[in-house]
Amino acid sequence: MSLVPSESTIQDREPPQKRTLVSSVLHLPRNVSLLLTFTTGKGFQLSLSALTLNYYVHSLGYQPDFIGVFSAMPAIGALISAVPVGLLADRLGRKPVLLLSALLTPLFLAACALVTSPFLLLFCACMQGVVSTAYWVTNLPLLTESTTERQRVGVFALNSFLLLGVGSLGSLLGGAIPELMSSILHVSAASTMALRYGVFAAALFTFVFGLPLWFLQEPKRTAANSAIDKTTQKVLEESVRNSGPLAEAVLQEKHERLPVALFVKLLLPDLLFTMGEGAVVALMQLFFILRFNLLPGPLGIIFTISGLAGGVFSLTAPLFVKRWSKLRVVTTVQYLTAPLMILIGFAPTLPLAIAGEYTRSFMRTLIEPIYAAFAMEQVTDRHRSTLSGFYSITWSVGFSIGPAVGGWLQSNVSLPTSFIFGAICLTVSASLLLLFFGTQLKRPRSIES
């Protein structure tokens, strides 16, 4: 629901018989295809490391309170580096920064599997978050710039499907690799030695799928901005001022102030959402290990099905948006997800916990592309990269506080209390979205239709 229709939005309104959603999504620009390829590898890395890394730390004898802090360290690293990485990308270009990230992320991830002391574990996890920030800072702006409004939700849905759906196959590998190594090395699948190879595999996927980024082409706008120095910019601005009142108005629009109030309204609900998700999702595999004593093999199968089915379901996002507004879908799903979190935490049996997790996964992956499109459409094109950078910060803060609070609650209160905390955060997040943007539910959808 775009509040400020851009020039590209107007140009993209072609007769329906000439453009269809399917044809728009399938004819992808080269940059989008390359970014989606890297997203696929990123998905494998995330699911592999999510399954094996905390399990590896647990095999070293650490408890949930430390593992919660360990899980928060990549987000803390991302928080520290989000702004510097954004500035570095503006100065050097997005391609070299992404390439550097694709090389260093697997390096520090592999280092996590080699160290055992608390300090080195936390340091390597933090550095892994620092160097992987480039993907989160640049992915959405690049996809937004490379797609039309008609394509956007579909491409964002495809991005989520590859990240969370196809990438979830990494959970299957994360369970199978330790089982395989246990038979080869004659050790337990839950041993440190067997789990270490699962983390190595996660690092390998990031490296291999990052190689196509060498063929990424810098957007012309980015190249032009980096080529014009400050003196030339002053000359251009003076020329515009002397061209009449219309050109002056254009220049003033270019220097438009940052919409701080709007940013706060968008970022505060997202911060609460990520805190709730972090308290649950970051420790979900550990919860199943501690509650139901699962080994890597069964755990990998459970979360592979969860991620893959959820990723497939995310492809239905355009259908929901066509029938209901983006805001209505996002808030409704958050309200429904909250009790599901509590159900998982208090489930007395493994099948009930799995059913709750699958349903929660379906809903979360459904709103991922819808909320991303909703947020990007609330601001003008020149503020989208800035907003994406701030979203990286709220994610970092949320996934720093959430896992730390969740781990402390699981160690000092009980395992289910982290799920109650997550449910409260999601409920408040949805309520704030309705408070800030609820009037949009009553507006006609002529801009998007």
Secondary structure, DSSP 8 states (H G I E B T S, - for coil): --SS--HHHHHT---TTT--HHHHHHS--HHHHHHHHHHHHHHHHHHHHHHHHHHHHHHTT--HHHHHHHHHHHHHHHHHHHHHHHHHHHHH-HHHHHHHHHHHHHHHHHHHTT--SHHHHHHHHHHHHHHHHHHHHHHHHHHHHTS-HHHHHHHHHHHHIIIIIGGGHHHHHHHHHHHHHHHHHTS-TTSHHHHHHHHHHHHHHHHHHHGGGGG----HHHHHHHHS-HHHHHHHHHHHHTT-HHHHHHHHHHT----HHHHHHHHHHHHHHHHHHHHHHTTHHHHHHHHH---HHHHHHHHHHHHHHHHHHHTTHHHHHHHS-HHHHHHHHHHHHHHHHHHHHH-SSHHHHHHHHHHHHHHHHHHHHHHHHHHHTTS-GGGHHHHHHHHHHHHHHHHHHHHHHHHHHHHHT-TTHHHHHHHHHHHHHHHHHHHHHGGGGGS--TTT-
